[in-house]
């Protein structure tokens, strides 16, 4: 698949639509974070909605970026955009900065920035459109232009200009979530909160998922309700439910009201189950398809880079509707089985209908027994009518089975904990 490239100056002012074609607003800026030894990564867009309110739309909620329009997954959070530490606005801050060209040809000014989508669906800063100093004394003359990659230039910091927040975030950019969590917990408390405030929402959410619940609650309390809700939006629903379950009822409801509506609905559904049951351990977002779907369609969904590997190992086949709670569960098609058939093969023809599902009230010990007995990485969770409610993955069960203080073990254990891949 070829790389998709969009220049930010052309993106500014583009209309933002939901999947139904309704206009939500227009793009005002692109937000990136710096990384060590790599180009900045795009984390989201600043979008102006009616009322001239600027809101943040995570890049994960953007399905299509083209010159002239942006399409999102649907609902967006309408709280006013507040720039986090370590975040850089391309138009407001990056465009206009002076850089030095690594080839020794002198200095230039950034006039435009191209963002590029890679094969995994992530957006990074690609080419820079630069203008060099003019060589003519004419007041109407302009300097020559050139293109350069991020690695071909070096930014010139202005006297007194601090980029410590950006550099701090960049120093943690390559850490796995489990390692980042341990690094944060090793800091003095004041420094821990300071660094947590600098991290992007999705990065901090990944780290929180790897922490003991007491530390999760402490950090969220220090960040305030609005930021806490943003973090919870980025956490896996089952992890967010476990965390919210530790809070007083009134604060729990306040945070749920501040979360994205669709994310909050998933978490509310999980909170009705006991924490040591299949319902309390499951994620409500497995891959669900119809029997008429093809192998090609299933493999395309599995390729989604944000999908947890354990959930990508199989797709669940149900009757309509295809969002949990679904229609009746028909069976499962495992990833390896799909690879043995041509792309046009219907999933209904290769379905495994022998896999034993568990009810939402089943104890975690029963889930662990079934996973171990049949060498599985996930199990479907159903209600009394055999409708699919979600799936329990092996990492959720490991979190339950391991002792509460397992995260305090040696570094080799911490580096290979759940989701630390």
Residue pairs with C-beta under 8 A, 6 or more apart in sequence:
1 119
3 116
3 117
3 118
3 126
4 65
4 116
4 117
5 114
5 115
5 116
5 117
5 126
5 127
6 65
6 66
6 67
6 114
6 115
6 116
7 112
7 113
7 114
7 129
8 29
8 30
8 90
8 91
8 95
8 112
8 113
8 114
8 115
9 91
9 95
9 111
9 112
9 113
10 67
11 27
11 30
11 65
11 67
11 70
11 115
12 27
12 28
12 29
12 91
13 26
13 27
13 28
14 26
14 27
14 67
14 68
14 69
14 70
15 23
15 25
15 26
15 68
15 69
15 70
16 23
16 24
16 25
16 26
16 27
16 45
16 47
16 57
16 69
16 70
16 71
16 72
17 23
17 24
17 69
17 70
17 71
17 72
18 24
18 71
18 72
18 73
18 74
18 75
19 63
19 71
19 72
19 73
19 74
24 47
24 49
24 72
24 76
25 47
25 48
25 49
25 50
25 55
26 47
26 48
27 45
27 46
27 47
27 48
27 70
28 45
28 46
28 47
28 48
28 54
28 91
29 45
29 46
29 89
29 90
29 91
29 92
30 42
30 44
30 45
30 46
30 89
30 90
30 91
30 113
30 115
31 42
31 43
31 44
31 45
31 46
31 56
31 83
31 87
31 88
31 89
31 90
32 40
32 41
32 42
32 43
32 87
32 88
32 90
32 94
32 115
32 125
33 40
33 41
33 43
33 86
33 87
33 88
33 166
33 169
33 170
33 173
33 200
34 40
34 86
34 88
34 163
34 166
34 167
34 169
34 170
34 173
35 41
35 170
35 173
35 174
36 170
36 171
36 173
36 174
38 124
38 173
39 124
39 125
39 126
39 149
39 150
39 151
40 88
40 124
40 125
40 150
41 122
41 123
41 124
41 125
42 59
42 115
42 122
42 123
42 124
42 125
43 58
43 59
43 87
43 200
43 202
44 56
44 57
44 58
44 59
44 62
45 56
45 57
45 59
45 62
45 70
46 54
46 55
46 56
46 57
46 81
46 89
47 54
47 55
47 56
47 57
47 76
48 54
48 55
49 55
49 76
49 78
53 78
53 80
54 80
54 81
55 76
55 77
55 78
55 79
55 80
55 81
56 77
56 81
56 82
57 72
57 76
58 201
58 202
58 234
59 122
59 123
60 202
60 306
61 72
61 73
61 74
61 76
62 70
62 71
62 72
62 73
63 71
63 72
63 73
64 70
64 71
65 115
65 117
65 123
74 262
75 260
75 261
75 262
76 260
77 230
77 233
77 260
79 226
79 258
82 226
83 89
84 197
84 198
84 199
84 200
84 201
85 165
85 168
85 169
85 197
85 198
85 199
86 165
86 166
86 168
86 169
86 170
86 198
86 199
86 200
87 200
88 94
88 166
90 113
90 115
90 125
94 110
94 113
95 110
95 111
95 112
95 113
96 109
96 110
97 109
97 110
97 155
97 156
98 107
98 108
98 109
98 110
98 155
98 156
99 107
99 108
99 109
99 110
99 128
99 130
99 153
99 154
99 155
99 156
100 106
100 107
100 153
100 154
100 156
101 107
101 108
101 130
101 148
101 152
101 153
102 151
102 152
102 153
102 154
103 152
105 132
106 132
106 133
107 132
107 133
107 156
108 130
108 131
108 132
108 133
108 143
108 146
108 148
108 153
109 130
109 131
110 128
110 129
110 130
111 129
111 130
111 131
111 145
112 128
112 129
113 125
113 127
113 128
113 129
114 125
114 126
114 127
114 128
114 129
115 123
115 124
115 125
115 126
116 123
116 124
116 125
116 126
116 127
117 123
118 124
120 305
121 304
121 305
121 306
122 305
125 150
126 149
126 150
127 147
127 148
127 149
128 147
128 148
128 149
128 150
128 153
129 145
129 147
130 145
130 146
130 147
130 148
130 153
131 142
131 143
131 144
131 145
132 143
132 144
132 145
132 146
133 143
134 141
134 142
134 143
135 141
135 143
135 144
157 163
165 198
168 195
168 198
169 198
169 199
169 200
169 203
172 180
172 183
172 195
172 199
172 203
175 183
176 415
176 420
176 421
177 206
177 207
177 209
177 210
177 419
177 420
178 210
178 414
178 415
178 416
178 417
178 418
178 419
178 420
179 414
179 415
179 420
180 203
180 206
180 207
180 210
181 207
181 208
181 209
181 210
181 211
181 407
182 210
182 407
182 411
182 414
184 192
184 195
184 196
184 207
184 211
185 192
185 211
185 215
187 195
192 219
193 219
193 222
193 223
196 204
196 219
196 222
196 223
197 223
197 227
199 207
201 227
201 230
201 231
201 233
201 234
202 234
204 219
204 231
204 234
205 231
205 232
205 233
205 234
205 235
206 234
206 419
208 216
208 219
208 220
208 231
208 235
208 239
208 243
209 235
209 236
209 239
209 419
210 407
210 417
210 418
210 419
210 420
211 219
211 407
212 404
212 407
213 242
213 243
213 246
214 246
216 243
216 246
217 243
217 246
217 247
220 228
220 231
220 232
220 243
221 228
223 231
225 254
225 255
225 258
226 258
228 255
228 258
229 255
229 258
229 259
232 240
232 243
232 244
232 255
232 259
232 263
232 267
233 259
233 260
233 263
235 243
236 283
236 308
237 263
237 266
237 267
237 270
237 283
237 284
237 285
238 270
238 280
238 281
238 282
238 283
238 396
240 263
240 267
241 267
241 270
241 271
241 280
242 275
242 280
244 252
244 255
244 256
244 267
244 271
245 252
245 271
245 275
247 255
252 271
256 264
256 267
256 268
257 264
259 267
266 284
266 285
269 284
269 389
270 279
270 280
270 282
270 284
272 279
273 279
273 280
273 360
273 361
274 280
274 361
275 281
276 363
276 364
276 400
277 360
277 361
277 362
277 363
277 364
278 358
278 359
278 360
278 361
278 362
278 363
278 364
278 366
278 367
278 379
278 381
278 392
279 360
279 361
279 381
279 389
279 390
280 364
281 364
281 367
281 392
281 396
281 397
281 400
282 360
282 381
282 389
282 390
282 391
282 392
282 396
283 308
283 311
283 390
283 391
283 392
283 393
283 396
284 324
284 389
284 390
285 311
285 324
285 390
286 311
286 315
286 316
286 324
286 378
286 380
286 388
286 390
286 391
287 298
287 301
287 302
287 307
287 311
287 312
287 314
287 315
287 316
288 315
288 316
288 317
288 318
288 322
288 323
288 324
288 326
288 388
289 297
289 298
289 301
289 315
289 316
289 317
289 322
289 347
290 317
290 318
290 319
290 320
290 322
290 347
290 348
291 317
291 330
291 346
291 347
291 348
291 351
292 346
292 347
292 348
293 317
293 346
293 347
294 343
294 344
294 345
294 346
294 347
295 338
295 341
295 342
295 343
295 344
295 345
295 347
295 350
296 343
296 344
298 315
298 333
298 338
298 347
299 338
299 343
301 307
301 315
302 312
302 315
302 335
304 312
308 393
308 395
308 419
309 377
309 421
310 377
310 378
310 393
310 394
310 395
311 378
311 391
311 393
312 335
313 334
313 335
313 377
313 378
314 332
314 333
314 334
314 335
314 377
314 378
315 332
315 333
315 347
316 326
316 329
316 331
316 332
316 380
316 388
316 391
317 329
317 330
317 331
317 332
317 333
317 347
317 348
317 351
318 326
318 327
318 328
318 329
318 330
318 387
318 388
319 326
319 327
319 328
319 330
320 326
320 327
321 327
324 388
324 389
324 390
325 383
325 387
325 388
325 389
326 387
326 388
327 387
327 388
328 385
328 386
328 387
329 357
329 380
329 382
329 386
329 387
329 388
330 348
330 351
330 353
331 351
331 352
331 353
331 354
331 355
332 351
332 352
332 355
332 380
333 347
333 350
333 351
333 352
334 352
337 350
337 352
338 347
338 350
341 350
355 374
355 376
355 379
355 380
356 370
356 374
356 379
357 379
357 380
357 381
357 382
357 386
358 366
358 367
358 370
358 379
358 380
358 381
358 382
358 392
359 381
359 382
359 383
359 384
360 381
360 382
360 383
360 389
362 381
364 397
364 400
364 401
367 379
367 392
367 397
368 397
368 400
368 401
370 376
370 379
371 377
371 378
371 379
371 392
371 394
371 397
376 394
377 393
377 394
378 391
378 392
378 393
378 394
379 391
379 392
380 388
380 390
380 391
381 388
381 389
381 390
381 391
381 392
382 388
382 389
383 389
395 418
395 419
396 418
398 418
399 418
406 413
406 417
407 414
407 417
414 420
